[in-house]
Amino acid sequence: MTWRRRPVIYEIATFVWLNELRVQYGQALTLATIPAEEWNALAKLDVDAVWLMGVWERSPAGIAVSNVHADLQAEFRRVLPDYRPKDNLGSAYCVRDYVVAAELGGPSALAHARDELNARGLRLVLDFVPNHVAIDHPWGLQHPEYFIRGSYEDLARAPNDFVDVKGEVYAHGRDPYFPPWGDVLQVNAFNAGLRAAAIDTVTAIAAQCDGMRCDMAMLLLNDIFERTWSARAGRRPATEYWQDLIPAVKAKHPDVLFIAEAYWDLEYELMQKGFDYCYDKRLYDRLVHDNAESVRGHLTAGLDYQDRLVRFIENHDEPRAAATFPGPKEHAAAVTIATVPGARLIYDGQIEGRKVKLPVFLARRPAEAPDDELAAFYRSLLSAVHADLFHTGEWRLCDRHGWPDNGSFHNIVAWTWRLGTERTLVVVNLSDSRSQARVQLPWDGLRDRTWRLVETLNWECYVRDGDELSEQGLFVDLEPWHYHFLKFE
């Protein structure tokens, strides 16, 4: 099933979602028996794909580790005041085996879920965790050479960094800037056998989905891996991990998308290694912490690059948007990420305004009162950007200017979309100050006619003279964190 350009992807914590449906329907549901109306509800969100996060078999050994991890246990109890040990499923990223969990119905149930989604025009995205596997993954016993290994002296010196698995000492998986993860083993990305096994694993995943999100993909780059593991990794290969893996998988599944979770400004490098899309964490950070000029500068990058970024204001790794972007700031940030080029990611609960970030270990989430006004906004926004204009249209960043005694135009960022006779302008005030600007429109054919500008999300209407629009630009005056989303007629 081919992908739409610039897709909107909806992430779901699969176990949490299914457990809530079981309570709602009073049945022991699996992915094979979810009622049709629930698949219909996903389709009505006007998204293009559903990412079922955490479908793979989780690790009993990983659960045991997290059950004695004081910080994790404290976090579980903070999130769920009535936390019970059975709520801990183990991390979704501590994979015991790449087989669909029996509690979800197994592989046949996932195949049914994919058919239900595809029948409604939705693609299915799944996870692949390249950097590590659970400490009880079969490879640990069968293929010690696939891993970064240590000695009993290493284990005695750094017991939090290494683990003994039935006579073999392995390094725990890690990001070089943080302590190791105690429930996983670090694979050796330089090992040829590991790469071959990873190709087989991902080829099997690709047969079950339309795309996959690759966890912490930059950790497998040769430069990063060599700096992290040095001599323990052995000789650096002549080729890159992803350049070996992605073409091999696409040779059998050419339409499957590869999406990289990426940090450290390595998005472009990962694209060159074969990824179709990469997380745009930098835009997220700019929206949270920086000013409008920073956001605008980010959007001056080449369109061929921007079209391959995944824009978001929350996902399972980030704090909830409703807790991060107060009041109208969330509207401004959401309009921004939804109407610039690239793929867009929405996380389950974001639409309803959930504020509690749920650890990926937990099978249920706390009750939170939905924000009906925010939900109405998101549904209108997703409906608007579902139009072909925002997927196949031409996007242009707009110039804007102000006056000698008023520099507030620096708070304004604006861009246009055009497809045939359709024209839309988005203007956002990314500041906590009322701001004014003249926005220069990049279109020809504005003169000698009158234009009606209709707000896409609330249907307010303005009438403007085309000669003024062409010569001076559109005057805008926006309250803090407010926006225009204007269709030109």
N, C-alpha and C positions, 0 to 999 in steps of 0.2 A: 504494500500500500504506500503510495508516494506521499511525501510530506508537502504541506503548504509552506510557502515562503513566509518567514518571520512568524512562526507559530506562537500561540499562547499555550503554555503548559501548566497544568493544574496538578500540584503535588498533594498526595494523600498518604498519611501514615496508615498503612493498610490494616494492621491489627486493630488499631484504635477505631477506625471507621467500621470495620466488620463487627467488632464487639458492640459498638453503639447500635448498629442495625439489628444485631441479635436481641438486644434489650427492646428495641422499638417494635420488632415483629414477634417477640416471644418465641423465636425459633433458633435452632442450632445451625445457623447459616454458614455456608462456605462461599468461596468465590463462584462456585457453580450454581448456587441457589439464591443469589441475591435477586430480589424481585425486579421486574423490568422497569418499574417506575423509578427505581434508584439509578439505573443506567440512563433513563430518560432525563432525570434531574441533572446529571452531569452534562449531558448534551445541551440542555437548556442554559447552561452557564456561558455558552458561546465561546468555548475554548476549543483548541485543536488537538490536544493530547492530554492524557492522564498518566502521571507518574505514580505508580503503585510502589511506594517506598517501603522496603523491608519485607519482601516476600520470601527471602531465602531462609533455609534451615538455620536456626540460631544455635548457639553453643551452650550445652549444659555446663561445661567448664567455665565459660565466660560468665554465666549466671552466678556460679559459685564465687568467682572473683569479685563481681560487683556486689554480692551479698555481704562481703566483709570489708568493702571499701567505704570508709567512714564518710568521706566527702560526698560520694554518690548517694549513700543512704540518707544523708542529711538533705540532699537536693530532692530526692524522691519524696521525702516527708514534707518538705516545704511546698512542693507542687501539689501533692495529694495528702492533705492532712489525715485522711483515713487510709493511708497507704498500707497495703498488705504484701507479704513476700510474693504471693502469686501474681502481683501486678508487674513484677520484674521479669521480662521475657529475655533479658540479655540484649546487648546492643544490636541494632539492625546492621551495624558495620563490623560485627564480630561473626563472620559467616563460617558455620560448621561445614556446610556443603552447598554447592549451587544447585540445590533441588528445592522446589517450592515446598514450604512448610506444610506438614500434614494437617496442622490446625487450620490452614486456609483451604484445604481440600486437595493439595498436591498438584502435580503438573497438569492433570486433565482439567482441574478447576480453573487454573490460570488460563489455559487455552480457551475455555468457555468464556472467561471474562474478556479476553482479547477479542473473541468473536463478537461479543455484545458491544464492545467499544467500537470496533471497526464497522459494524453494521450501522452505527450512528455517525460515522464519519470521523471518529476519534482514533488517534494512534495511542499505542501503549509504550510507556517508557519504564525500564527497570534499572536496577543498580548493578554496577560492577565495582568491586573494591580491590584495586590492583596491588596496593602496597603491603597488605598483610592478610593473614587468615587466622581463624580461631586456633587456640592452642591445642584443641582436639581435632583439628582438620586432618583427614586421612594422610595428607602429604607429610605431616610431621613424623609419622611412623614409616612411611613408604619411601620418602625421598628427602632425606636430610640435606642433600646437596642443593635443594631448592632454596635454602634459607641462609641468612646471616647467622653464623655459628660462633660460639664462644667456648671457653674452658671452665672447669670447675674453679679455677683461680678467679676468672671473671665473675662467676656467680657469687663467690664469697666476697669479692671486693665490691660488687654492685648488684645486690640481690634484687633491686627493683628494675634493673635493666635486662636481666637474663632469667631464663627459666629452664629447669631440667624436665625434659619430656622423655621418660623411660630410658634414661641413660644418655640422651643427647642434650647438650646445652645450646639453647637458641637465644638470640636477641629478641626482645619484645619489639613490636612495630613502633615507629615513632615518626614524628615531625621534628626536624632538627632544632626547632625553637621551643619545644615543650617537652615535659617528661614523657617517657614511654607509656604506651597503653598496655596495662598489665594483663589484658585478656587475649592478646594476639601475638602471633609470631611474625617477624619481619622477613618477607621474601627477599631473595637476592636477585635483583633485576638484571644483573650482569650474567646470570647463569643461563646458558643456552637451553638446558632442559626445562627450567622454569618458564622461559619465554615460550617454548613449544607447548607446554601444558597450559599456559595462559591463553594461547591462541585457541586451543581446543575448548577451553572453558568458555571463552567469549563467543566462539562460534556457536556453541550450544545455547548460550543466552540469546544470541541474535536470532536464533530460530524461533524463539518464544515471544519476541517483541518487535517493535518498530524503531526503537531507539534505546540508548542506555546512557545513564549519567555515571561517569567514571570518577570515583571518589579520590580527592587529593591527587589529581593526575600529574601535577608538576613534580611530585616526589620521585617519579620514575624517570625523569630526564637524566641523561648521563651525568651532566655537570652537577646537578643537585645530589644525585645518588652517590657520586664519588666524594663530594664534600661531606656528606652525612656519614658514610661508612668507610671511606678511605681503604686501607689495605684489607680489611675484612671482606670486602666485596670481590677481591681478586682483580684480574686484568679487565680494564675497561673495553667493552666491545667496540667494533668499528661502526656498528649501526645503533640507532636509537630503539628503545623498547617499543614506542608507539609506532615507529615507522616499520617495524617488523609485524606488529600485531594488527593495526587497523587495515592495511591493504589485504592481508591474509583473510580477515573476516569478511571484508567487503567483496572479495572475490566470489564468496558464496552467498552473501546477503547484501547486494549492492545498495539497497534502499535504506538500510539501517543507519540511523544517525548516531554519531558519537558526540557526547556533551561532556566537557571537562569542567569539573570543579577546579578552579585555578586561582592562585593568589600570587603575590610578589611580582606583579606586572609581567607575568610570563604567558599571558594570553596569546600574544602574537606568535611566540615560539611554538606553542602547542598547536596553533592553527597550521603552522608550517609542517608540523609532524603528522597532520592528518585529521585533526578534530574539526567537525562541522561547526560546533558552537563552543564557546567558553564563557564561564561566569564573568560578569562584569562587577566584581567586588569594588573596584575603584569608584564607579559611579555611585554605588550604594554608600560608600564612605563619604563621598562628596555631598550627597543629599543629606546625610545625617549631620556632618560636622562642618562643612565648608560653605562658601557663599555662592551666589549665582554665577559670578565670573568663573569660578572654578568649574562649575557644571558646564557652562558654555564652552570653556576651553576644552573640556573632555569631549564635547560633541563636535569639535572641529576636526576630529580624526577622519581618515578616509572612509568613505561609505563601504568599500569592500571589506574593511575591518569591522566597522560598526554593525554591519548586517550579520556578523557571525558572533555577536555577543549576546549573552542571556541577561536581561535586565530584571531586577527584582528589588523589593524593599523588605522582603522577609523570605525565609525558608527555614528548614528545620534546624539549621546551624545558627541563625541570627535571632535576636530578640524579636518578639512580636511587633509588627508595625504599629499597632494601636498603642503599644507601650513606649514606642520609640519616637513617633511623630505625633505630637499633641494636636488635637483638634484639626483645624483646616490644613495644617502642614502635611498630614497624611494624604488629603485630597490632592494637594499640589504635587507631592512626590509620586503618587499613583498615576496621575495624569501624565507626568513626565515619563515614567518608565513604560507606560502603555502606548505612548504615541511617538516614541523615537524608534529608529530602526533596530533590527535585531529580534531575537526571540524574547518573550516575556514570560515570567514565572510567577504564579500565584499559589500560595500555600493554603491548604484547607484550614478554615478558621479565620483567615485574613479578611474575608468578605464580611463575616459577622462581627469582626472587631474583638476577637479573642486577644487577651493580654498575657496569658500564662504560657511561657515557652516550655514545651513538654520534652523531657529527655527521651532520646530514641530508644531507651530501654523499656519504656512503660507501655502497658497494654490498654490503659484508659487515661482519660484526661478529666480534670475537674469541671464541674458545671459552671458555665459563665452565661450571664444574661446577654443575649444578642443585641447588637446595636442596629436597630432596624433602619435608621437613617443612613448609616454607613453602608449597610447591605444594599439599599436601594441605589446609592451612588455607584457602588462597584458593579452592580448588575447593569446599570445604564452604561457605564464606561466599557465593560466587556462587550456589550451588545454593539456599541458604536465602533469599537476597533475590530470587530469581527468582519466589517466590510472589506471588500477587496482593496479599496483605496489604501488601507494601512498594511497590506500584505504585498501588493504588486505595484503600488503607486510610486511616484518620484518624491523623495524627501529632500528638503532644502533647509538649512539653518539660515535664519534671518539676521540681517544687520539691524541694529536699533541705536537710537541716539537721543540725547536730551538737550538741555539748555545750559548756558554758562552758570546760572544760579541754581541749577537742579541736576545733581548727578545721580538721582535715584534710578535713572534708566539702567545703571549697572546691576540693579536687582532683578531686571527683567530678562528672561530667555524666551526666544520665540522660534518657531519653525513651521514649515508648510508641507502639505501633501497635495499632490496633483495626479489625477488619473483621468485621461480624456477631458471631459468638461467639468469633472468634479474638482473642487478646490476647497481645502480646509486649512485654517490657520490656528495654531495653538500658541498661546501666550501665557507664561506663568511668572508670577511674582514670587521668587524664592527668597523671601526675606520677611522679617517681622515689622517692616515699615511700609506705609502706603507709598506707592511708587508710580511714576509716570514715564512714558517714553513714546517716541515715534518709531513704529516698526515698519521697516522697509520691506515691501512685498517683492518677491523675485519673479513675478509673473508679468508677461506681456498681455496686451488686450484689455487692460483695465480702463483705459480712457474712453470718453464719449459715451458713458453709460452710468446708470445708477445701480449700486449694488446693495442687496439685502444680505445682512450678516446674521445668521441664525445660530444661537447657542445650541450646540448638539445635545447637551445633557439637560437643559431646562427650557428650551424653546423660546427664550427671550430673543428679541429681534431688534436690529439697528439698521438704519439706512445711511449709506455713505456715498459720496460723489467719487466717481472713478478717477477724475483728473486729480483730485486732492490725494487719493490713495497712491496714484502713480508718482506724483511730484514730491509730496511731503511724507508719505507713509501713513499708516493708521495710528491715530492717537489713542493711547490706552492709559487708563487710570485705575490701578488695582489696589485693593486693600491687602494687608499682609496675608501671604500664602493663598491668594486668590488667583484665578486663571480665567482666560477666555478659551473656548473650544468652538471655533466659529466656522460654519459652513457658508461659503460664498455662493449666492444665487444672483 
